[in-house]
Amino acid sequence: AHTIARAPGLACKIWGLDPETGRGTSIYLFRDAAAARAFAAGPAISALRNGPAEDVTTRIAPVDVALSIITGASGALALSEPAGE
């Protein structure tokens, strides 16, 4: 977790794990699309794919800010704003 926390452009990561199946999921919020693409193509995801994890996939999608605010994501979205904006 500490290594991932230092990923360039990462605002936050939400961790999920189903204890019955051992299947995990993660949602990453990056400050920009370039940082998300770099992370998806980088060593952390590569290590997961080459390790014991199965079916490691990545998807990059823009955030729907209006809907996210309605459902309470204002705090997380504030984290994703680049410094000084």
N, CA, C and O atoms as a printed pandas DataFrame, in Angstrom:
     atom_number atom_name residue_name chain_id  residue_number  x_coord  y_coord  z_coord
0              1         N          ALA        A               1    0.824   -1.198    0.000
1              2        CA          ALA        A               1    0.000    0.000    0.000
2              3         C          ALA        A               1    0.864    1.256    0.000
3              4         O          ALA        A               1    0.526    2.241   -0.656
4              5         N          HIS        A               2    1.967    1.228    0.725
5              6        CA          HIS        A               2    2.815    2.420    0.800
6              7         C          HIS        A               2    3.448    2.737   -0.553
7              8         O          HIS        A               2    3.600    3.906   -0.909
8              9         N          THR        A               3    3.814    1.711   -1.299
9             10        CA          THR        A               3    4.398    1.931   -2.623
10            11         C          THR        A               3    3.366    2.531   -3.562
11            12         O          THR        A               3    3.664    3.479   -4.290
12            13         N          ILE        A               4    2.164    1.992   -3.553
13            14        CA          ILE        A               4    1.098    2.504   -4.412
14            15         C          ILE        A               4    0.755    3.936   -4.034
15            16         O          ILE        A               4    0.482    4.755   -4.911
16            17         N          ALA        A               5    0.765    4.251   -2.753
17            18        CA          ALA        A               5    0.435    5.604   -2.297
18            19         C          ALA        A               5    1.377    6.650   -2.886
19            20         O          ALA        A               5    1.018    7.824   -2.981
20            21         N          ARG        A               6    2.571    6.235   -3.280
21            22        CA          ARG        A               6    3.542    7.169   -3.862
22            23         C          ARG        A               6    3.463    7.239   -5.388
23            24         O          ARG        A               6    4.286    7.911   -6.011
24            25         N          ALA        A               7    2.504    6.568   -5.995
25            26        CA          ALA        A               7    2.388    6.596   -7.457
26            27         C          ALA        A               7    2.123    8.024   -7.924
27            28         O          ALA        A               7    1.236    8.692   -7.393
28            29         N          PRO        A               8    2.876    8.495   -8.904
29            30        CA          PRO        A               8    2.686    9.864   -9.386
30            31         C          PRO        A               8    1.254   10.111   -9.853
31            32         O          PRO        A               8    0.711    9.339  -10.644
32            33         N          GLY        A               9    0.658   11.172   -9.369
33            34        CA          GLY        A               9   -0.679   11.560   -9.785
34            35         C          GLY        A               9   -1.817   10.841   -9.096
35            36         O          GLY        A               9   -2.979   11.136   -9.375
36            37         N          LEU        A              10   -1.525    9.902   -8.200
37            38        CA          LEU        A              10   -2.593    9.171   -7.515
38            39         C          LEU        A              10   -3.204   10.038   -6.429
39            40         O          LEU        A              10   -2.497   10.536   -5.553
40            41         N          ALA        A              11   -4.520   10.219   -6.486
41            42        CA          ALA        A              11   -5.233   10.954   -5.439
42            43         C          ALA        A              11   -5.642   10.002   -4.324
43            44         O          ALA        A              11   -5.461   10.307   -3.145
44            45         N          CYS        A              12   -6.199    8.840   -4.696
45            46        CA          CYS        A              12   -6.572    7.846   -3.689
46            47         C          CYS        A              12   -6.863    6.513   -4.368
47            48         O          CYS        A              12   -7.077    6.440   -5.578
48            49         N          LYS        A              13   -6.863    5.470   -3.556
49            50        CA          LYS        A              13   -7.206    4.124   -4.016
50            51         C          LYS        A              13   -8.194    3.539   -3.026
51            52         O          LYS        A              13   -8.025    3.673   -1.814
52            53         N          ILE        A              14   -9.213    2.898   -3.542
53            54        CA          ILE        A              14  -10.182    2.180   -2.711
54            55         C          ILE        A              14   -9.933    0.696   -2.935
55            56         O          ILE        A              14   -9.895    0.221   -4.070
56            57         N          TRP        A              15   -9.764   -0.027   -1.833
57            58        CA          TRP        A              15   -9.443   -1.452   -1.880
58            59         C          TRP        A              15  -10.706   -2.267   -1.609
59            60         O          TRP        A              15  -11.495   -1.925   -0.728
60            61         N          GLY        A              16  -10.891   -3.339   -2.363
61            62        CA          GLY        A              16  -11.991   -4.256   -2.112
62            63         C          GLY        A              16  -11.501   -5.691   -2.177
63            64         O          GLY        A              16  -10.670   -6.030   -3.018
64            65         N          LEU        A              17  -12.015   -6.536   -1.289
65            66        CA          LEU        A              17  -11.643   -7.951   -1.292
66            67         C          LEU        A              17  -12.819   -8.775   -0.801
67            68         O          LEU        A              17  -13.355   -8.529    0.280
68            69         N          ASP        A              18  -13.216   -9.752   -1.599
69            70        CA          ASP        A              18  -14.254  -10.691   -1.201
70            71         C          ASP        A              18  -13.571  -11.813   -0.431
71            72         O          ASP        A              18  -12.838  -12.601   -1.030
72            73         N          PRO        A              19  -13.791  -11.911    0.893
73            74        CA          PRO        A              19  -13.085  -12.917    1.685
74            75         C          PRO        A              19  -13.460  -14.356    1.319
75            76         O          PRO        A              19  -12.677  -15.276    1.555
76            77         N          GLU        A              20  -14.640  -14.555    0.750
77            78        CA          GLU        A              20  -15.056  -15.911    0.387
78            79         C          GLU        A              20  -14.338  -16.420   -0.860
79            80         O          GLU        A              20  -13.986  -17.597   -0.944
80            81         N          THR        A              21  -14.124  -15.538   -1.818
81            82        CA          THR        A              21  -13.504  -15.965   -3.077
82            83         C          THR        A              21  -12.039  -15.545   -3.188
83            84         O          THR        A              21  -11.290  -16.080   -4.005
84            85         N          GLY        A              22  -11.642  -14.586   -2.361
85            86        CA          GLY        A              22  -10.292  -14.050   -2.450
86            87         C          GLY        A              22  -10.112  -13.095   -3.617
87            88         O          GLY        A              22   -9.001  -12.639   -3.889
88            89         N          ARG        A              23  -11.200  -12.793   -4.304
89            90        CA          ARG        A              23  -11.140  -11.896   -5.466
90            91         C          ARG        A              23  -11.103  -10.447   -4.994
91            92         O          ARG        A              23  -11.902  -10.027   -4.157
92            93         N          GLY        A              24  -10.167   -9.702   -5.544
93            94        CA          GLY        A              24  -10.016   -8.305   -5.161
94            95         C          GLY        A              24  -10.397   -7.369   -6.285
95            96         O          GLY        A              24  -10.431   -7.748   -7.455
96            97         N          THR        A              25  -10.679   -6.155   -5.906
97            98        CA          THR        A              25  -10.945   -5.095   -6.874
98            99         C          THR        A              25  -10.403   -3.798   -6.305
99           100         O          THR        A              25  -10.332   -3.624   -5.088
100          101         N          SER        A              26  -10.032   -2.913   -7.165
101          102        CA          SER        A              26   -9.504   -1.627   -6.728
102          103         C          SER        A              26  -10.032   -0.530   -7.626
103          104         O          SER        A              26  -10.207   -0.720   -8.829
104          105         N          ILE        A              27  -10.280    0.611   -7.031
105          106        CA          ILE        A              27  -10.648    1.806   -7.782
106          107         C          ILE        A              27   -9.603    2.856   -7.453
107          108         O          ILE        A              27   -9.376    3.188   -6.290
108          109         N          TYR        A              28   -8.975    3.370   -8.493
109          110        CA          TYR        A              28   -7.938    4.386   -8.340
110          111         C          TYR        A              28   -8.476    5.707   -8.873
111          112         O          TYR        A              28   -9.118    5.736   -9.923
112          113         N          LEU        A              29   -8.222    6.795   -8.164
113          114        CA          LEU        A              29   -8.566    8.127   -8.647
114          115         C          LEU        A              29   -7.256    8.877   -8.868
115          116         O          LEU        A              29   -6.498    9.128   -7.932
116          117         N          PHE        A              30   -7.010    9.228  -10.129
117          118        CA          PHE        A              30   -5.797    9.956  -10.488
118          119         C          PHE        A              30   -6.125   11.410  -10.786
119          120         O          PHE        A              30   -7.265   11.749  -11.105
120          121         N          ARG        A              31   -5.127   12.254  -10.678
121          122        CA          ARG        A              31   -5.299   13.681  -10.924
122          123         C          ARG        A              31   -5.493   13.997  -12.405
123          124         O          ARG        A              31   -6.055   15.037  -12.749
124          125         N          ASP        A              32   -5.030   13.106  -13.281
125          126        CA          ASP        A              32   -5.236   13.308  -14.717
126          127         C          ASP        A              32   -5.118   11.969  -15.444
127          128         O          ASP        A              32   -4.618   10.982  -14.904
128          129         N          ALA        A              33   -5.596   11.973  -16.680
129          130        CA          ALA        A              33   -5.612   10.741  -17.474
130          131         C          ALA        A              33   -4.207   10.236  -17.776
131          132         O          ALA        A              33   -3.984    9.027  -17.837
132          133         N          ALA        A              34   -3.264   11.143  -17.965
133          134        CA          ALA        A              34   -1.892   10.721  -18.266
134          135         C          ALA        A              34   -1.303    9.918  -17.110
135          136         O          ALA        A              34   -0.622    8.918  -17.336
136          137         N          ALA        A              35   -1.558   10.344  -15.881
137          138        CA          ALA        A              35   -1.060    9.611  -14.711
138          139         C          ALA        A              35   -1.726    8.239  -14.620
139          140         O          ALA        A              35   -1.075    7.254  -14.271
140          141         N          ALA        A              36   -3.013    8.175  -14.930
141          142        CA          ALA        A              36   -3.725    6.889  -14.901
142          143         C          ALA        A              36   -3.149    5.932  -15.937
143          144         O          ALA        A              36   -2.917    4.758  -15.646
144          145         N          ARG        A              37   -2.920    6.437  -17.148
145          146        CA          ARG        A              37   -2.357    5.583  -18.205
146          147         C          ARG        A              37   -0.951    5.105  -17.841
147          148         O          ARG        A              37   -0.602    3.947  -18.069
148          149         N          ALA        A              38   -0.152    6.004  -17.277
149          150        CA          ALA        A              38    1.214    5.625  -16.892
150          151         C          ALA        A              38    1.197    4.549  -15.818
151          152         O          ALA        A              38    1.989    3.607  -15.869
152          153         N          PHE        A              39    0.300    4.681  -14.845
153          154        CA          PHE        A              39    0.211    3.676  -13.790
154          155         C          PHE        A              39   -0.239    2.335  -14.365
155          156         O          PHE        A              39    0.327    1.295  -14.029
156          157         N          ALA        A              40   -1.251    2.356  -15.227
157          158        CA          ALA        A              40   -1.771    1.112  -15.812
158          159         C          ALA        A              40   -0.709    0.391  -16.638
159          160         O          ALA        A              40   -0.727   -0.836  -16.734
160          161         N          ALA        A              41    0.210    1.142  -17.230
161          162        CA          ALA        A              41    1.267    0.548  -18.047
162          163         C          ALA        A              41    2.550    0.306  -17.255
163          164         O          ALA        A              41    3.539   -0.175  -17.808
164          165         N          GLY        A              42    2.539    0.633  -15.980
165          166        CA          GLY        A              42    3.758    0.600  -15.185
166          167         C          GLY        A              42    4.025   -0.693  -14.440
167          168         O          GLY        A              42    3.328   -1.691  -14.624
168          169         N          PRO        A              43    5.045   -0.660  -13.596
169          170        CA          PRO        A              43    5.529   -1.873  -12.930
170          171         C          PRO        A              43    4.578   -2.465  -11.891
171          172         O          PRO        A              43    4.598   -3.678  -11.682
172          173         N          ALA        A              44    3.758   -1.665  -11.241
173          174        CA          ALA        A              44    2.859   -2.218  -10.215
174          175         C          ALA        A              44    1.832   -3.161  -10.842
175          176         O          ALA        A              44    1.608   -4.263  -10.341
176          177         N          ILE        A              45    1.217   -2.731  -11.926
177          178        CA          ILE        A              45    0.225   -3.581  -12.599
178          179         C          ILE        A              45    0.915   -4.757  -13.280
179          180         O          ILE        A              45    0.389   -5.870  -13.286
180          181         N          SER        A              46    2.078   -4.515  -13.848
181          182        CA          SER        A              46    2.844   -5.602  -14.466
182          183         C          SER        A              46    3.177   -6.684  -13.443
183          184         O          SER        A              46    3.081   -7.873  -13.744
184          185         N          ALA        A              47    3.566   -6.279  -12.241
185          186        CA          ALA        A              47    3.888   -7.246  -11.185
186          187         C          ALA        A              47    2.661   -8.061  -10.798
187          188         O          ALA        A              47    2.773   -9.261  -10.547
188          189         N          LEU        A              48    1.497   -7.428  -10.748
189          190        CA          LEU        A              48    0.268   -8.172  -10.446
190          191         C          LEU        A              48   -0.009   -9.209  -11.527
191          192         O          LEU        A              48   -0.358  -10.352  -11.233
192          193         N          ARG        A              49    0.147   -8.802  -12.763
193          194        CA          ARG        A              49   -0.122   -9.718  -13.883
194          195         C          ARG        A              49    0.861  -10.888  -13.912
195          196         O          ARG        A              49    0.503  -11.988  -14.333
196          197         N          ASN        A              50    2.082  -10.659  -13.473
197          198        CA          ASN        A              50    3.104  -11.706  -13.489
198          199         C          ASN        A              50    3.162  -12.497  -12.190
199          200         O          ASN        A              50    3.954  -13.431  -12.069
200          201         N          GLY        A              51    2.333  -12.134  -11.221
201          202        CA          GLY        A              51    2.326  -12.802   -9.926
202          203         C          GLY        A              51    1.191  -13.798   -9.825
203          204         O          GLY        A              51    0.697  -14.301  -10.834
204          205         N          PRO        A              52    0.785  -14.076   -8.607
205          206        CA          PRO        A              52   -0.248  -15.087   -8.389
206          207         C          PRO        A              52   -1.664  -14.617   -8.732
207          208         O          PRO        A              52   -2.578  -15.437   -8.813
208          209         N          ALA        A              53   -1.860  -13.314   -8.933
209          210        CA          ALA        A              53   -3.204  -12.806   -9.233
210          211         C          ALA        A              53   -3.660  -13.305  -10.606
211          212         O          ALA        A              53   -2.857  -13.458  -11.526
212          213         N          GLU        A              54   -4.960  -13.551  -10.719
213          214        CA          GLU        A              54   -5.540  -14.010  -11.979
214          215         C          GLU        A              54   -6.440  -12.928  -12.554
215          216         O          GLU        A              54   -7.031  -12.141  -11.816
216          217         N          ASP        A              55   -6.536  -12.898  -13.857
217          218        CA          ASP        A              55   -7.468  -12.000  -14.547
218          219         C          ASP        A              55   -7.286  -10.537  -14.158
219          220         O          ASP        A              55   -8.268   -9.848  -13.882
220          221         N          VAL        A              56   -6.064  -10.058  -14.132
221          222        CA          VAL        A              56   -5.809   -8.654  -13.822
222          223         C          VAL        A              56   -6.158   -7.824  -15.052
223          224         O          VAL        A              56   -5.574   -8.002  -16.121
224          225         N          THR        A              57   -7.104   -6.930  -14.891
225          226        CA          THR        A              57   -7.508   -6.049  -15.982
226          227         C          THR        A              57   -7.482   -4.608  -15.496
227          228         O          THR        A              57   -7.596   -4.337  -14.301
228          229         N          THR        A              58   -7.331   -3.701  -16.429
229          230        CA          THR        A              58   -7.412   -2.277  -16.111
230          231         C          THR        A              58   -8.380   -1.622  -17.077
231          232         O          THR        A              58   -8.494   -2.014  -18.238
232          233         N          ARG        A              59   -9.068   -0.624  -16.573
233          234        CA          ARG        A              59   -9.962    0.200  -17.393
234          235         C          ARG        A              59   -9.771    1.635  -16.934
235          236         O          ARG        A              59   -9.727    1.911  -15.735
236          237         N          ILE        A              60   -9.661    2.529  -17.871
237          238        CA          ILE        A              60   -9.532    3.943  -17.550
238          239         C          ILE        A              60  -10.771    4.644  -18.087
239          240         O          ILE        A              60  -11.113    4.516  -19.262
240          241         N          ALA        A              61  -11.433    5.380  -17.217
241          242        CA          ALA        A              61  -12.647    6.085  -17.605
242          243         C          ALA        A              61  -12.661    7.459  -16.950
243          244         O          ALA        A              61  -12.162    7.622  -15.837
244          245         N          PRO        A              62  -13.228    8.443  -17.631
245          246        CA          PRO        A              62  -13.337    9.759  -17.010
246          247         C          PRO        A              62  -14.367    9.730  -15.888
247          248         O          PRO        A              62  -15.292    8.918  -15.894
248          249         N          VAL        A              63  -14.193   10.618  -14.941
249          250        CA          VAL        A              63  -15.122   10.729  -13.818
250          251         C          VAL        A              63  -16.295   11.608  -14.236
251          252         O          VAL        A              63  -16.095   12.679  -14.810
252          253         N          ASP        A              64  -17.508   11.167  -13.954
253          254        CA          ASP        A              64  -18.689   12.013  -14.127
254          255         C          ASP        A              64  -18.822   12.818  -12.845
255          256         O          ASP        A              64  -19.384   12.341  -11.859
256          257         N          VAL        A              65  -18.308   14.028  -12.861
257          258        CA          VAL        A              65  -18.227   14.847  -11.652
258          259         C          VAL        A              65  -19.607   15.138  -11.082
259          260         O          VAL        A              65  -19.806   15.009   -9.874
260          261         N          ALA        A              66  -20.559   15.526  -11.912
261          262        CA          ALA        A              66  -21.890   15.893  -11.417
262          263         C          ALA        A              66  -22.548   14.731  -10.675
263          264         O          ALA        A              66  -23.055   14.913   -9.568
264          265         N          LEU        A              67  -22.546   13.549  -11.270
265          266        CA          LEU        A              67  -23.160   12.395  -10.609
266          267         C          LEU        A              67  -22.373   11.981   -9.375
267          268         O          LEU        A              67  -22.961   11.576   -8.371
268          269         N          SER        A              68  -21.051   12.078   -9.439
269          270        CA          SER        A              68  -20.218   11.703   -8.296
270          271         C          SER        A              68  -20.471   12.610   -7.102
271          272         O          SER        A              68  -20.483   12.140   -5.964
272          273         N          ILE        A              69  -20.672   13.892   -7.340
273          274        CA          ILE        A              69  -20.974   14.823   -6.245
274          275         C          ILE        A              69  -22.315   14.475   -5.611
275          276         O          ILE        A              69  -22.452   14.515   -4.389
276          277         N          ILE        A              70  -23.301   14.134   -6.431
277          278        CA          ILE        A              70  -24.619   13.766   -5.901
278          279         C          ILE        A              70  -24.514   12.568   -4.967
279          280         O          ILE        A              70  -25.227   12.501   -3.965
280          281         N          THR        A              71  -23.639   11.628   -5.281
281          282        CA          THR        A              71  -23.518   10.418   -4.463
282          283         C          THR        A              71  -22.427   10.506   -3.406
283          284         O          THR        A              71  -21.998    9.485   -2.869
284          285         N          GLY        A              72  -21.977   11.718   -3.106
285          286        CA          GLY        A              72  -21.109   11.927   -1.949
286          287         C          GLY        A              72  -19.619   11.878   -2.186
287          288         O          GLY        A              72  -18.856   11.726   -1.232
288          289         N          ALA        A              73  -19.176   12.001   -3.425
289          290        CA          ALA        A              73  -17.741   11.886   -3.700
290          291         C          ALA        A              73  -17.003   13.222   -3.707
291          292         O          ALA        A              73  -15.887   13.302   -4.220
292          293         N          SER        A              74  -17.598   14.261   -3.154
293          294        CA          SER        A              74  -16.952   15.581   -3.177
294          295         C          SER        A              74  -15.561   15.553   -2.567
295          296         O          SER        A              74  -14.635   16.147   -3.119
296          297         N          GLY        A              75  -15.398   14.873   -1.440
297          298        CA          GLY        A              75  -14.097   14.813   -0.777
298          299         C          GLY        A              75  -13.051   14.135   -1.632
299          300         O          GLY        A              75  -11.927   14.625   -1.742
300          301         N          ALA        A              76  -13.402   13.017   -2.240
301          302        CA          ALA        A              76  -12.452   12.307   -3.097
302          303         C          ALA        A              76  -12.117   13.130   -4.332
303          304         O          ALA        A              76  -10.968   13.147   -4.772
304          305         N          LEU        A              77  -13.099   13.805   -4.888
305          306        CA          LEU        A              77  -12.840   14.629   -6.065
306          307         C          LEU        A              77  -11.925   15.796   -5.726
307          308         O          LEU        A              77  -11.106   16.200   -6.551
308          309         N          ALA        A              78  -12.054   16.338   -4.529
309          310        CA          ALA        A              78  -11.161   17.421   -4.105
310          311         C          ALA        A              78   -9.720   16.925   -4.042
311          312         O          ALA        A              78   -8.791   17.679   -4.333
312          313         N          LEU        A              79   -9.530   15.668   -3.666
313          314        CA          LEU        A              79   -8.187   15.089   -3.626
314          315         C          LEU        A              79   -7.570   15.002   -5.010
315          316         O          LEU        A              79   -6.349   15.061   -5.157
316          317         N          SER        A              80   -8.411   14.862   -6.024
317          318        CA          SER        A              80   -7.888   14.656   -7.373
318          319         C          SER        A              80   -7.515   15.954   -8.078
319          320         O          SER        A              80   -6.933   15.919   -9.161
320          321         N          GLU        A              81   -7.840   17.096   -7.483
321          322        CA          GLU        A              81   -7.501   18.371   -8.111
322          323         C          GLU        A              81   -6.010   18.637   -7.975
323          324         O          GLU        A              81   -5.448   18.519   -6.886
324          325         N          PRO        A              82   -5.373   18.996   -9.080
325          326        CA          PRO        A              82   -3.947   19.336   -8.986
326          327         C          PRO        A              82   -3.731   20.502   -8.027
327          328         O          PRO        A              82   -4.580   21.387   -7.922
328          329         N          ALA        A              83   -2.614   20.505   -7.338
329          330        CA          ALA        A              83   -2.300   21.572   -6.389
330          331         C          ALA        A              83   -2.332   22.917   -7.093
331          332         O          ALA        A              83   -1.863   23.063   -8.222
332          333         N          GLY        A              84   -2.898   23.898   -6.394
333          334        CA          GLY        A              84   -2.947   25.246   -6.926
334          335         C          GLY        A              84   -4.165   25.542   -7.762
335          336         O          GLY        A              84   -4.295   26.654   -8.274
336          337         N          GLU        A              85   -5.060   24.592   -7.920
337          338        CA          GLU        A              85   -6.274   24.849   -8.706
338          339         C          GLU        A              85   -7.471   24.979   -7.803
339          340         O          GLU        A              85   -8.584   25.197   -8.281
